[in-house]
Amino acid sequence: MTILLVLLGVALIIGSGGHWIAKQEIPGGIAATMVIAFAGAWLGYFMAGDWGPTLFRFPVVPALLGAALFLAIFIVLSKITNRSS
C-alpha cells in the first residue's frame, strides 16, 4: 500500500512537471500525463532495481527515471502523430 502511494506521488509530481515543460496541449491533459508517469514509475522501480535514496523504503530515483522516460516518449509520439494528421 505504501509503494502505491509513493508511486502516485511520483506520478503527480512528474506528470504535472512534464505537462508544464511540454508547453503544448497533451492529449488527455494532466490526467493522461499522470497515468503515463505512474506506469513509468512502476516499471522504472521494477526494472532498475533497488538503489538510490528511498522514501518509506521505496527507491525514488528509478521511479523518477522511469516516469520521466515514459512521459518523454509519450510527448514525442504525440508530436509525431499530430504532424502526420
Z-matrix of the N, CA and C atoms (Angstrom, degrees):
N
C 1 1.448
C 2 1.531 1 110.72
N 3 1.322 2 117.27 1 -39.87
C 4 1.463 3 120.76 2 179.55
C 5 1.517 4 110.74 3 -65.07
N 6 1.339 5 117.22 4 -39.93
C 7 1.466 6 120.81 5 179.76
C 8 1.521 7 109.84 6 -61.75
N 9 1.320 8 117.30 7 -41.05
C 10 1.456 9 120.88 8 179.28
C 11 1.526 10 111.16 9 -62.17
N 12 1.313 11 117.49 10 -42.40
C 13 1.463 12 120.84 11 179.48
C 14 1.528 13 111.49 12 -66.44
N 15 1.325 14 117.06 13 -39.96
C 16 1.461 15 120.14 14 177.91
C 17 1.526 16 109.91 15 -65.65
N 18 1.330 17 117.65 16 -42.66
C 19 1.461 18 120.93 17 177.77
C 20 1.524 19 111.23 18 -61.69
N 21 1.324 20 117.50 19 -40.39
C 22 1.459 21 120.21 20 177.29
C 23 1.525 22 111.42 21 -64.42
N 24 1.339 23 116.72 22 -38.35
C 25 1.454 24 120.15 23 176.00
C 26 1.513 25 112.19 24 -64.39
N 27 1.329 26 116.72 25 -43.98
C 28 1.471 27 121.43 26 177.13
C 29 1.523 28 109.55 27 -61.53
N 30 1.328 29 117.21 28 -43.29
C 31 1.463 30 121.09 29 179.86
C 32 1.522 31 111.23 30 -62.98
N 33 1.309 32 116.90 31 -39.11
C 34 1.457 33 120.39 32 179.05
C 35 1.526 34 110.71 33 -64.42
N 36 1.320 35 117.02 34 -46.48
C 37 1.464 36 121.14 35 -178.42
C 38 1.528 37 111.18 36 -67.13
N 39 1.327 38 116.97 37 -50.65
C 40 1.463 39 120.71 38 -178.41
C 41 1.520 40 110.79 39 -67.38
N 42 1.328 41 117.01 40 -41.32
C 43 1.462 42 120.45 41 -179.67
C 44 1.512 43 112.53 42 -62.30
N 45 1.312 44 117.06 43 -45.90
C 46 1.463 45 119.17 44 179.71
C 47 1.526 46 110.96 45 -69.92
N 48 1.331 47 117.41 46 -37.81
C 49 1.459 48 120.18 47 176.24
C 50 1.517 49 112.41 48 -64.61
N 51 1.309 50 116.59 49 -42.18
C 52 1.465 51 120.29 50 178.49
C 53 1.517 52 112.20 51 -66.34
N 54 1.325 53 116.40 52 -37.24
C 55 1.452 54 120.72 53 177.47
C 56 1.519 55 110.33 54 -64.31
N 57 1.324 56 117.34 55 -38.61
C 58 1.455 57 122.40 56 179.15
C 59 1.527 58 111.03 57 -71.34
N 60 1.351 59 117.62 58 -41.84
C 61 1.460 60 121.92 59 -178.34
C 62 1.525 61 111.53 60 -68.03
N 63 1.332 62 117.47 61 -36.83
C 64 1.460 63 121.28 62 -175.72
C 65 1.530 64 111.91 63 -62.63
N 66 1.321 65 117.55 64 -31.90
C 67 1.465 66 123.18 65 179.53
C 68 1.521 67 111.90 66 50.62
N 69 1.307 68 115.25 67 38.70
C 70 1.458 69 121.60 68 174.93
C 71 1.517 70 107.53 69 -149.85
N 72 1.307 71 115.24 70 163.94
C 73 1.459 72 118.72 71 178.26
C 74 1.521 73 108.68 72 -78.92
N 75 1.308 74 115.97 73 114.61
C 76 1.456 75 122.00 74 179.18
C 77 1.521 76 107.77 75 -89.94
N 78 1.346 77 117.78 76 130.85
C 79 1.467 78 119.01 77 179.21
C 80 1.525 79 111.05 78 -56.16
N 81 1.309 80 115.96 79 126.44
C 82 1.458 81 120.65 80 -179.37
C 83 1.518 82 112.40 81 95.23
N 84 1.330 83 117.70 82 -10.69
C 85 1.457 84 121.62 83 176.39
C 86 1.516 85 113.76 84 66.53
N 87 1.321 86 114.82 85 -153.26
C 88 1.459 87 121.16 86 -176.17
C 89 1.524 88 111.52 87 -66.55
N 90 1.330 89 117.42 88 -30.98
C 91 1.465 90 119.96 89 179.54
C 92 1.525 91 110.57 90 -64.23
N 93 1.320 92 117.49 91 -42.87
C 94 1.471 93 120.83 92 179.28
C 95 1.518 94 110.92 93 -65.84
N 96 1.324 95 117.51 94 -40.38
C 97 1.463 96 119.18 95 179.70
C 98 1.525 97 110.71 96 -66.56
N 99 1.313 98 117.36 97 -34.40
C 100 1.461 99 119.51 98 178.19
C 101 1.525 100 111.39 99 -69.05
N 102 1.334 101 117.27 100 -38.72
C 103 1.468 102 120.24 101 177.90
C 104 1.525 103 110.26 102 -65.24
N 105 1.324 104 116.42 103 -42.82
C 106 1.465 105 120.36 104 179.12
C 107 1.520 106 110.56 105 -66.09
N 108 1.312 107 117.36 106 -41.85
C 109 1.464 108 120.70 107 178.23
C 110 1.525 109 110.83 108 -65.25
N 111 1.325 110 117.92 109 -36.64
C 112 1.461 111 121.24 110 177.16
C 113 1.528 112 110.61 111 -63.06
N 114 1.331 113 116.48 112 -45.38
C 115 1.468 114 120.22 113 178.80
C 116 1.527 115 110.58 114 -62.94
N 117 1.318 116 116.79 115 -41.76
C 118 1.461 117 120.49 116 178.19
C 119 1.518 118 112.38 117 -65.44
N 120 1.329 119 116.87 118 -39.48
C 121 1.466 120 120.37 119 178.44
C 122 1.515 121 110.56 120 -64.98
N 123 1.302 122 116.22 121 -41.60
C 124 1.467 123 120.74 122 179.88
C 125 1.530 124 110.48 123 -64.15
N 126 1.335 125 117.11 124 -47.52
C 127 1.468 126 119.92 125 179.76
C 128 1.525 127 112.00 126 -68.88
N 129 1.322 128 116.81 127 -37.94
C 130 1.465 129 119.71 128 177.46
C 131 1.512 130 111.79 129 -60.84
N 132 1.322 131 116.33 130 -40.28
C 133 1.462 132 121.20 131 178.55
C 134 1.525 133 110.91 132 -63.74
N 135 1.319 134 117.19 133 -45.24
C 136 1.461 135 119.74 134 -175.99
C 137 1.524 136 113.23 135 -80.17
N 138 1.319 137 118.22 136 -26.07
C 139 1.464 138 119.84 137 -178.59
C 140 1.522 139 112.70 138 -89.08
N 141 1.332 140 117.99 139 -37.48
C 142 1.460 141 120.66 140 -174.81
C 143 1.518 142 112.60 141 -87.23
N 144 1.310 143 117.40 142 -17.40
C 145 1.450 144 119.02 143 176.10
C 146 1.513 145 113.97 144 94.44
N 147 1.307 146 113.69 145 -161.77
C 148 1.454 147 123.25 146 -169.25
C 149 1.524 148 109.92 147 -110.61
N 150 1.331 149 118.85 148 82.88
C 151 1.451 150 121.44 149 -179.66
C 152 1.522 151 109.55 150 -145.03
N 153 1.291 152 116.20 151 166.35
C 154 1.451 153 121.89 152 178.70
C 155 1.524 154 112.30 153 84.10
N 156 1.319 155 115.69 154 -176.72
C 157 1.463 156 119.28 155 179.83
C 158 1.524 157 110.83 156 -65.11
N 159 1.306 158 115.31 157 152.09
C 160 1.456 159 119.82 158 -176.98
C 161 1.522 160 110.60 159 -119.90
N 162 1.318 161 114.26 160 156.39
C 163 1.454 162 122.98 161 174.26
C 164 1.519 163 106.23 162 -132.02
N 165 1.303 164 117.04 163 113.78
C 166 1.471 165 122.32 164 -173.33
C 167 1.530 166 110.88 165 56.53
N 168 1.325 167 116.33 166 43.74
C 169 1.472 168 124.63 167 -178.20
C 170 1.526 169 112.87 168 61.88
N 171 1.322 170 117.23 169 25.60
C 172 1.461 171 123.14 170 178.48
C 173 1.524 172 108.52 171 -115.90
N 174 1.347 173 118.55 172 124.37
C 175 1.470 174 120.82 173 -178.97
C 176 1.529 175 111.12 174 -70.27
N 177 1.303 176 116.35 175 117.55
C 178 1.453 177 121.91 176 -172.64
C 179 1.530 178 112.09 177 -82.24
N 180 1.321 179 118.29 178 -38.21
C 181 1.467 180 121.36 179 -174.48
C 182 1.529 181 112.65 180 -61.41
N 183 1.342 182 120.77 181 -48.11
C 184 1.461 183 118.71 182 177.25
C 185 1.528 184 112.95 183 -60.40
N 186 1.324 185 116.70 184 -35.57
C 187 1.460 186 119.82 185 178.30
C 188 1.525 187 111.15 186 -67.53
N 189 1.322 188 117.01 187 -41.86
C 190 1.459 189 119.94 188 178.24
C 191 1.525 190 111.51 189 -64.74
N 192 1.328 191 116.73 190 -42.39
C 193 1.467 192 120.09 191 179.24
C 194 1.524 193 111.61 192 -63.91
N 195 1.326 194 116.39 193 -44.74
C 196 1.466 195 119.87 194 178.92
C 197 1.514 196 112.24 195 -63.19
N 198 1.327 197 117.14 196 -42.04
C 199 1.460 198 120.99 197 -179.93
C 200 1.521 199 111.00 198 -66.08
N 201 1.322 200 117.42 199 -44.30
C 202 1.465 201 120.96 200 179.86
C 203 1.528 202 110.95 201 -64.38
N 204 1.328 203 116.90 202 -39.91
C 205 1.463 204 120.89 203 179.15
C 206 1.529 205 111.14 204 -64.61
N 207 1.320 206 117.08 205 -47.45
C 208 1.466 207 120.20 206 179.50
C 209 1.520 208 111.01 207 -61.83
N 210 1.307 209 117.18 208 -41.08
C 211 1.459 210 120.76 209 -179.43
C 212 1.526 211 110.72 210 -66.50
N 213 1.332 212 117.58 211 -40.77
C 214 1.463 213 120.94 212 178.07
C 215 1.526 214 110.81 213 -63.40
N 216 1.328 215 117.01 214 -42.33
C 217 1.465 216 120.66 215 177.99
C 218 1.518 217 110.37 216 -61.89
N 219 1.331 218 116.70 217 -43.24
C 220 1.467 219 120.40 218 179.50
C 221 1.524 220 111.15 219 -62.41
N 222 1.326 221 117.96 220 -42.30
C 223 1.459 222 120.87 221 -179.62
C 224 1.518 223 110.91 222 -64.60
N 225 1.326 224 117.05 223 -44.15
C 226 1.470 225 120.66 224 178.69
C 227 1.525 226 110.27 225 -62.77
N 228 1.326 227 117.79 226 -45.42
C 229 1.464 228 120.58 227 179.84
C 230 1.526 229 111.73 228 -64.41
N 231 1.313 230 117.51 229 -37.37
C 232 1.466 231 119.34 230 178.74
C 233 1.525 232 111.08 231 -68.27
N 234 1.339 233 117.91 232 -35.18
C 235 1.468 234 120.60 233 176.01
C 236 1.520 235 110.81 234 -66.63
N 237 1.328 236 116.73 235 -41.00
C 238 1.469 237 120.68 236 -179.59
C 239 1.518 238 110.60 237 -64.93
N 240 1.329 239 116.84 238 -44.88
C 241 1.466 240 119.06 239 -178.73
C 242 1.518 241 111.85 240 -70.82
N 243 1.329 242 118.77 241 -29.33
C 244 1.468 243 120.38 242 176.90
C 245 1.516 244 111.54 243 -71.19
N 246 1.319 245 118.41 244 -32.19
C 247 1.465 246 121.40 245 178.50
C 248 1.520 247 111.67 246 -71.84
N 249 1.315 248 116.81 247 -35.25
C 250 1.455 249 119.97 248 -176.39
C 251 1.522 250 112.13 249 -82.18
N 252 1.332 251 119.26 250 -10.39
C 253 1.469 252 120.65 251 179.65
C 254 1.494 253 111.58 252 -83.54
